[in-house]
Amino acid sequence: MTKTIECKVLVLGGGPGGYIAAIRAGQLGLDTVCVEGAELGGTCLNVGCIPSKAMIHAADEFEKAVHFTGKNALGISLEKPSLDFKQTVAWKDGIVKRLTGGIGGLFKKNKVKHVAGWGTMVDGKTCEVATEDGTVTIKAQHVILATGSVPVEIPSLPYGGNVISSTEALSLDKVPGKLTVIGGGYIGLELGIAYAKMGSKVTVVEALGRILAQYDKDLTKPVAASLKKLGIKVLTDTKAKGLSKDGKALLVETKDGNEEEIKSDKILVTVGRRAKTEGWGLEGLDLTMNGRVVAIDDKCQTSMTDVYAIGDLTGEPMLAHRAMAQGEMVAEIIAGKKRTFDKVSIPAVCFTDPEIVTAGLSPEQAKEAGFDIKVDQFPFMANGRAMTMEAEDGFVRIVARNDNHVVLGIQAVGKGVSELSAAFSLALEMGARLEDIAGTIHAHPTQSEAFQEAALKSLGHALHI
């Protein structure tokens, strides 16, 4: 039996962008329906950002315990620890369940209707949803497309068996003895490092000349050193070709053209993500595309009237917090508020060991934009808090205009620097100058002092170096 629902706002997709758009629309009194075929929270909450960070934390704690079984500067001595990996995965799943349940509770609180099922857009106003109880037709005045993204597959290495995506990597039944990671980007390295800390012998295969190619070499050097320390083998300029005949090894082609086999219990493919443009009726809509993603303006409006697109569907940067900000804005636009998406900073964090944060322009990007810049950095080896945390690797770097000292970009690499990302973005959004950062009292002893010291150093009078 077909059921029809009419509403003001239809949100297709319940990931970070979609559920935030739906909640904000509900808060603004708009009759809102959110369609999601899987669990609320999307990739990020269920099989991405949140569960991966839980696994990274568990790996860090286990590695710390192993560290204290040997001689160490702190004088702590432990017996050899063990890891109940099934319990680790269950703990991770518990966190995910709490958060997905929380979204459902917020939907109820803000009177957002959740239709569970796979939706297909029939036209710019109508969506047909295949639910357990039959087809539900939703007719809306405004549509927000938030279909997200999916992992990129390698044609010669389709997912299945020992070839897994990041989704399967977060729900294995045991730590693989030998793990090969294809792709030296942030997803592959985050998970590769975590599994190495839990006992896997990890090999990273990267087609380009270095890991984390989206970041400059100064930022990635401490990560490369950490990989070596953890015993992770990194093969750059190396292409994955396929599986061996018995399926127990990965065939790769090295820089010099030789073919080699890498014995692997699991092969994790992390060569990127692409916008999910199939399976929900894109072909039935008259949308202008920007390559393989949906084209939008500064209000996230598509080429169709009252049809908006947000998040990964609209391209890079494919970050949950970008999608969230877009979703909130679109809900307010539909409610009649004047908003545009004009962000100075969308921070990006790489949760490797150590972590990397970038906000605003890199030195190279600033130069390409025509700015005359000054760049300075302050090392954590001169930061008291970092010393007490045994976290002296890395630095904070500031890129500023040479004429008026307005800050254009901030980068950092080091233990726990992800928590500095908000301060970096706030400085950029507020149009801070070097003098503003230098003149702000930073609590002592904290790693954030490196931010202030980088500004002081750029002004010519760092105090602790």
C-alpha positions in Angstrom: 0.0 0.0 0.0 1.3 3.4 -1.0 1.3 6.2 1.6 1.7 9.9 0.8 3.3 12.5 3.1 3.3 16.2 2.3 5.9 18.5 4.0 7.7 21.8 3.8 11.2 20.3 3.8 12.5 16.9 2.6 16.1 15.9 3.5 17.4 13.0 1.5 20.1 11.5 3.6 20.6 11.3 7.4 24.4 11.8 7.6 26.0 14.8 9.3 24.8 17.3 6.8 21.3 15.8 6.5 20.5 15.3 10.1 21.8 18.8 11.1 19.7 20.3 8.3 16.6 18.4 9.5 17.1 19.3 13.2 17.7 23.0 12.4 14.6 23.1 10.1 12.6 21.5 12.9 13.9 24.1 15.4 12.7 26.8 13.0 9.2 25.4 12.9 9.4 23.9 9.4 7.5 20.6 8.7 10.4 18.4 8.0 11.0 14.8 6.8 14.3 13.1 6.7 14.8 9.9 4.6 17.6 7.6 5.4 18.0 4.0 4.2 20.7 2.9 6.7 21.3 4.2 10.2 21.0 7.9 11.1 24.4 9.5 11.3 25.6 8.4 7.9 29.2 7.2 7.1 30.8 9.6 9.6 29.0 8.4 12.7 28.5 4.7 11.8 31.5 3.6 9.8 33.8 6.6 9.6 34.9 9.5 11.9 33.5 8.3 15.2 34.3 4.6 15.1 37.7 5.1 13.6 38.6 7.6 16.4 37.4 5.1 19.0 39.7 2.4 17.4 42.6 4.9 17.3 42.1 5.7 21.0 42.0 2.0 21.9 45.2 1.4 19.8 46.9 4.3 21.5 46.1 3.0 25.0 47.2 -0.5 24.1 50.5 0.8 22.6 51.0 2.9 25.7 50.7 -0.2 27.9 53.1 -2.1 25.7 55.5 0.8 26.0 55.6 0.5 29.7 56.6 -3.2 29.7 60.1 -2.1 28.8 62.5 0.5 30.1 61.1 4.0 29.9 61.8 7.5 31.2 58.8 7.6 33.5 59.9 4.6 35.5 56.6 2.7 35.0 56.7 -1.0 34.8 54.0 -3.3 33.6 53.6 -7.0 32.7 52.9 -7.8 29.0 49.3 -6.6 28.3 46.8 -8.5 26.1 44.1 -7.2 23.8 40.5 -8.6 23.7 39.8 -7.2 20.3 36.1 -8.3 20.2 35.6 -6.3 23.4 37.3 -3.3 21.7 34.9 -3.6 18.8 31.9 -4.0 21.1 33.0 -0.8 23.0 33.3 1.1 19.7 29.8 -0.2 18.6 28.4 1.0 21.9 29.5 4.5 21.3 28.0 4.5 17.8 24.7 3.2 19.1 24.5 5.9 21.8 25.1 8.6 19.2 22.7 7.3 16.6 20.1 7.0 19.3 20.8 10.6 20.2 20.0 11.8 16.7 16.6 9.9 16.9 15.9 11.6 20.2 16.7 15.1 18.7 14.4 14.4 15.7 11.5 13.7 18.1 12.4 16.7 20.2 12.3 19.0 17.1 9.3 17.2 15.5 11.3 15.9 12.5 9.8 12.8 10.9 12.2 10.0 10.1 11.2 7.8 7.2 13.5 4.7 7.2 14.1 3.4 3.7 15.9 4.0 0.5 14.5 7.1 -1.3 14.4 7.8 -5.0 13.7 11.3 -6.4 11.0 11.2 -9.0 11.3 14.9 -9.7 12.4 18.0 -7.8 9.5 17.8 -5.4 8.7 14.2 -5.1 10.6 11.2 -3.5 9.5 7.6 -3.4 10.8 5.6 -0.4 10.9 1.9 -0.2 10.2 1.0 3.4 9.5 -2.3 5.2 5.8 -1.4 5.1 5.6 -0.5 1.5 6.2 2.5 -0.7 5.9 6.0 0.9 5.6 9.0 -1.4 6.9 12.3 0.0 5.9 15.6 -1.7 7.9 18.6 -0.5 8.1 22.3 -1.2 11.9 22.3 -0.6 14.4 19.4 -1.1 17.9 19.1 0.5 20.0 16.5 -1.2 22.6 15.0 1.3 23.4 11.6 -0.1 27.1 11.7 1.0 29.9 9.6 -0.5 31.2 6.1 -1.0 34.6 4.5 -1.0 36.4 4.5 -4.4 37.0 0.9 -5.6 40.0 -0.3 -7.6 38.7 -2.3 -10.6 41.4 -4.9 -10.3 40.7 -5.3 -6.5 36.9 -5.3 -6.0 35.8 -5.5 -2.3 35.1 -8.9 -1.0 37.0 -11.7 0.8 40.3 -10.3 2.1 39.9 -7.0 0.2 38.2 -4.6 2.5 37.2 -1.0 2.7 37.5 1.2 5.8 33.9 0.1 6.7 35.0 -3.6 7.1 38.3 -2.5 8.7 36.4 -1.1 11.7 34.5 -4.4 12.4 37.0 -7.2 12.0 36.8 -10.2 14.3 40.5 -10.1 15.0 43.6 -8.0 14.5 45.1 -9.2 11.2 48.6 -10.6 11.4 49.6 -8.9 8.1 47.7 -5.9 6.9 48.4 -4.2 3.6 47.0 -0.7 3.1 46.5 0.6 -0.4 46.7 4.4 -0.3 48.9 6.6 1.8 46.2 9.3 2.5 44.7 10.1 5.9 42.2 7.3 6.0 44.7 4.6 5.2 47.4 5.9 7.6 44.9 6.5 10.5 43.8 2.9 10.3 47.2 1.5 9.4 48.8 3.2 12.5 46.0 1.9 14.7 46.4 -1.7 13.6 50.2 -1.5 13.8 49.8 -0.4 17.5 47.5 -3.3 18.1 50.0 -5.8 16.7 49.6 -6.0 12.9 52.6 -6.0 10.6 51.5 -3.2 8.3 52.6 -2.3 4.8 51.5 0.9 3.1 51.4 1.0 -0.8 51.2 4.5 -2.2 51.3 5.2 -6.0 52.6 8.8 -5.5 56.1 9.7 -4.4 55.2 10.3 -0.8 52.5 9.8 1.9 49.9 12.4 2.7 50.5 14.3 -0.6 47.8 16.8 0.2 50.0 18.2 3.0 53.4 19.9 2.6 56.5 17.9 3.5 57.3 19.8 6.7 54.0 18.7 8.1 54.3 15.0 7.1 57.9 14.5 8.2 57.0 13.7 11.8 54.3 11.3 10.6 56.8 9.5 8.4 59.2 9.2 11.3 56.4 7.8 13.5 55.5 5.2 10.8 59.2 4.0 10.8 59.2 3.8 14.6 56.1 1.7 14.6 57.7 -0.7 12.0 55.2 0.2 9.2 56.8 -0.4 5.8 56.0 2.3 3.3 56.3 1.7 -0.4 56.0 4.9 -2.5 55.8 5.1 -6.3 54.2 1.6 -6.1 51.0 0.6 -7.8 48.6 -2.1 -6.7 47.9 -4.5 -9.6 45.6 -7.2 -8.2 45.7 -10.4 -6.2 47.9 -13.4 -6.5 46.4 -16.6 -7.9 45.8 -18.0 -4.4 44.3 -14.7 -3.2 46.7 -14.5 -0.3 49.0 -11.8 -1.6 48.8 -8.4 -3.2 50.6 -7.9 -6.5 52.3 -4.5 -6.9 54.4 -2.8 -9.5 57.4 -0.9 -8.1 58.9 2.3 -9.4 61.5 0.4 -11.5 58.8 -1.7 -13.1 59.3 -4.9 -11.2 56.3 -6.9 -9.9 56.3 -8.1 -6.3 54.0 -10.0 -4.0 53.0 -8.8 -0.5 51.6 -11.5 1.7 48.5 -10.2 3.4 45.8 -11.4 5.7 43.7 -8.3 4.8 44.1 -5.8 2.1 42.6 -2.4 3.0 41.8 -0.2 0.0 41.7 3.5 0.9 42.3 5.4 -2.3 39.6 8.0 -1.6 35.9 8.6 -1.7 33.5 9.8 -4.4 30.2 11.5 -4.2 27.2 9.1 -4.1 25.4 10.1 -7.3 23.7 6.8 -8.1 20.8 4.9 -6.5 18.7 7.8 -5.5 17.3 9.2 -8.8 19.8 11.8 -9.9 19.1 10.9 -13.5 15.5 12.0 -13.0 16.5 15.5 -12.0 17.7 18.4 -14.2 20.8 19.3 -12.1 23.9 21.1 -13.5 26.9 19.0 -12.6 30.4 20.2 -11.7 32.3 17.2 -13.1 31.1 14.3 -11.0 29.5 16.3 -8.2 26.4 18.5 -8.1 27.1 22.2 -8.8 25.9 24.7 -6.2 26.1 28.4 -5.5 27.0 30.1 -2.2 23.6 29.2 -0.8 24.0 25.5 -1.7 21.2 26.1 -4.3 21.3 23.8 -7.3 20.2 24.6 -10.8 16.7 23.5 -9.9 14.4 25.9 -7.9 14.0 24.9 -4.2 16.5 22.0 -4.6 19.6 22.3 -2.5 22.7 20.0 -2.2 25.1 19.8 0.7 28.1 17.8 1.9 30.1 15.3 -0.1 27.6 15.3 -2.9 28.9 18.7 -3.8 32.6 17.8 -3.8 35.7 18.8 -1.8 36.5 19.2 1.0 34.6 16.1 1.9 34.4 16.9 5.7 31.6 16.3 8.1 31.8 19.7 9.6 31.5 21.4 6.2 28.3 19.4 5.6 27.0 20.3 9.0 27.6 24.0 8.4 25.9 23.8 5.0 22.9 21.9 6.4 22.3 24.5 9.1 22.6 27.3 6.7 20.2 25.8 4.1 17.6 25.2 6.8 17.8 28.9 7.8 17.6 30.0 4.2 14.4 28.0 3.6 13.1 29.6 6.8 13.6 33.1 5.3 16.9 34.1 6.8 19.6 35.7 4.7 22.6 33.4 4.7 25.5 32.6 2.4 28.3 30.1 2.7 31.4 32.3 2.9 33.8 30.6 5.2 37.4 31.8 5.6 38.4 28.5 7.3 37.2 24.9 7.0 39.8 23.2 9.2 41.0 19.7 8.3 42.5 17.2 10.7 44.5 14.1 10.0 44.3 11.8 13.1 47.6 10.1 12.5 50.3 9.8 15.1 51.2 12.7 15.4 48.1 14.6 14.3 48.0 17.2 11.6 45.8 20.3 11.5 45.4 22.8 8.6 43.3 25.9 8.6 43.2 28.6 5.9 46.0 28.9 3.4 49.2 27.0 3.3 52.4 29.0 2.4 52.2 27.7 -1.1 48.5 28.6 -1.5 49.1 32.0 -0.1 51.9 32.7 -2.6 49.8 31.4 -5.5 47.0 33.8 -4.4 49.5 36.6 -4.9 50.1 37.5 -1.2 53.5 38.7 0.1 53.8 36.6 3.2 55.8 35.9 6.2 55.9 32.4 7.7 57.2 31.3 11.1 56.8 28.3 13.3 57.4 27.3 16.9 58.5 23.8 17.8 56.9 21.7 20.5 60.4 20.7 21.7 60.5 24.2 23.3 57.0 23.9 24.8 56.9 22.9 28.5 53.6 21.1 28.3 54.7 19.0 25.3 57.8 18.0 27.2 55.7 16.7 30.2 53.6 14.7 27.7 56.6 13.1 25.9 55.2 14.9 22.8 58.0 17.1 21.6 57.7 16.2 17.9 56.0 18.8 15.7 55.3 22.5 15.6 52.7 25.3 15.1 53.1 27.4 11.9 51.5 30.7 11.0 51.2 32.2 7.5 50.5 36.0 7.6 50.5 38.9 5.2 53.8 40.8 5.3 52.1 44.3 5.0 49.4 44.3 7.7 50.1 41.0 9.5 46.6 39.6 8.9 46.8 35.8 9.4 46.0 33.8 6.3 46.6 30.3 7.5 47.7 28.1 10.4 49.1 24.6 10.4 50.3 22.3 13.2 51.6 18.8 13.6 52.0 17.1 17.0 50.3 15.0 19.6 46.7 16.2 20.3 46.9 19.2 18.0 43.4 18.5 16.7 42.0 20.3 19.7 43.8 23.5 18.6 41.8 23.5 15.4 38.9 25.7 16.8 41.4 28.3 18.0 43.0 28.4 14.6 39.7 28.7 12.7 38.4 31.4 15.1 41.5 33.5 14.6 41.0 33.3 10.8 37.2 34.0 10.9 37.8 37.0 13.1 40.5 38.4 10.8 43.2 38.2 13.5 46.5 39.8 13.0 49.8 38.4 14.4 49.6 41.1 17.1 46.1 39.8 18.2 47.4 36.3 18.7 50.6 37.4 20.3 48.7 39.7 22.7 46.2 37.0 23.8 47.2 35.4 27.1 47.5 31.7 26.6 47.2 29.4 29.7 50.5 27.9 30.9 51.5 25.2 30.7 49.6 24.2 27.5 50.4 23.2 24.0 48.4 26.3 22.9 51.3 28.4 23.9 53.0 27.3 20.8 50.4 29.2 18.8 51.2 32.4 20.7 54.9 31.8 20.4 54.7 31.3 16.6 53.0 34.7 16.3 55.7 36.2 18.6 58.4 34.6 16.6 57.0 36.0 13.4 57.0 39.5 15.0 60.6 39.0 15.9 60.5 38.3 19.6 59.6 34.8 20.5 60.2 34.3 24.3 61.1 30.7 24.6 63.4 30.0 21.6 
